[in-house]
Amino acid sequence: MKTAPNPDFEAECIRRILQGERHLFHDLIRPCERSIYFLLFALLRNEADAEDAAQETVIKVYRNLQNFRGDSQFRTWVLSIARNEGLGRIRKGQARREDSLDAITEEQGGDYTPAFLTSWREVPTEALERKELGEILRKAIEGLPAIYRNVLMLRDIEEMDVKETAAVLGITEGSVKVRLHRARALLQRDLAPRLKGFAPKRAKLFGWGA
Amino acid sequence: MRIDCNHVWDYISAYIDGEVDAALRSEIDRHLETCELCSAILDSTRNVVVLVADDRVFELPAGFSERLHARLERELV
């Protein structure tokens, strides 16, 4: 979530859209666009598929707007529709992807021991300007097992809270926390040794000077 | 009673999110004061969380929003 939801604005918008001011739908959906796309990208792992599914999702949201009851956040409802769209495509085999549906919905065992290192303490945020760092991060996230990638995408990239993440993915809040912990542990193990090389400058966020 | 490293790793994510209770937090803090390994693991995990949240890592494809609203416009008319 890079844009905070605004329930009053949404409710007013929806009321007016349903009364015929259809053009307001552009403004209603705009704050959700990013989350829709990245949720679908996490599921489908392909830009073109995610964009096509995002467009389809938005059309479905518009056509079903009268069914939104307001008992969840609007964005939560929208993202549930996006997730169903993504899962539907996976079922139909439209999407070019490796994960099976099981891999998206079932818990996996595994080793979540962290990478042992003591020298990567600085975060080189300005190094993000360098394309290769962004590429390393994206590849690492895309390489996570699907159930962890989906949770990480909503919690750490779209910055949703635990409750909304659980509602969108149809899992318990406890599962969100476990999966997020594992996702971060896997990323730390994968990235920490490789990102050491990106810490030459005196810019840092945590652990400087140790 | 001192908690061990394994115990700290189990709670690193919750610790970063501020979701451990005060008693456990102070146990972890005490452990971190003397354990360089866990301290480095905490820092690197937190660094990873900060980096992946950066808007520059995941950007919408160029023209995404324009194409979406153009498609929508055709639906709305």
Interface residues (C-beta under 8 A of the other chain):
Chain A: K2 R22 H23 F25 H26 I29 R30 E33 R34 Y37 F38 F41 E47 E51 A54 Q55 V58 I59 Y62 Y112 T113 P114 A115 F116 L117 T118 S119 W120 R121 E122 V123 T125 L128 E129 L133 G134 L137 R138 I141 L152 D156 I157 E159 K177 L180 H181 R184 A185 L187 Q188 L191 A192 L195 L205 F206 G207 A210
Chain B: W9 D10 I12 S13 A14 I16 E19 E36 L37 S39 A40 I41 D43 S44 T45 R46 N47 V48 V49 V50 L51 V52 A53 D54 D55 R56 V57 F58 L60 P61 F64 S65 R67 L68 H69 R71 L72 E73 E75 L76
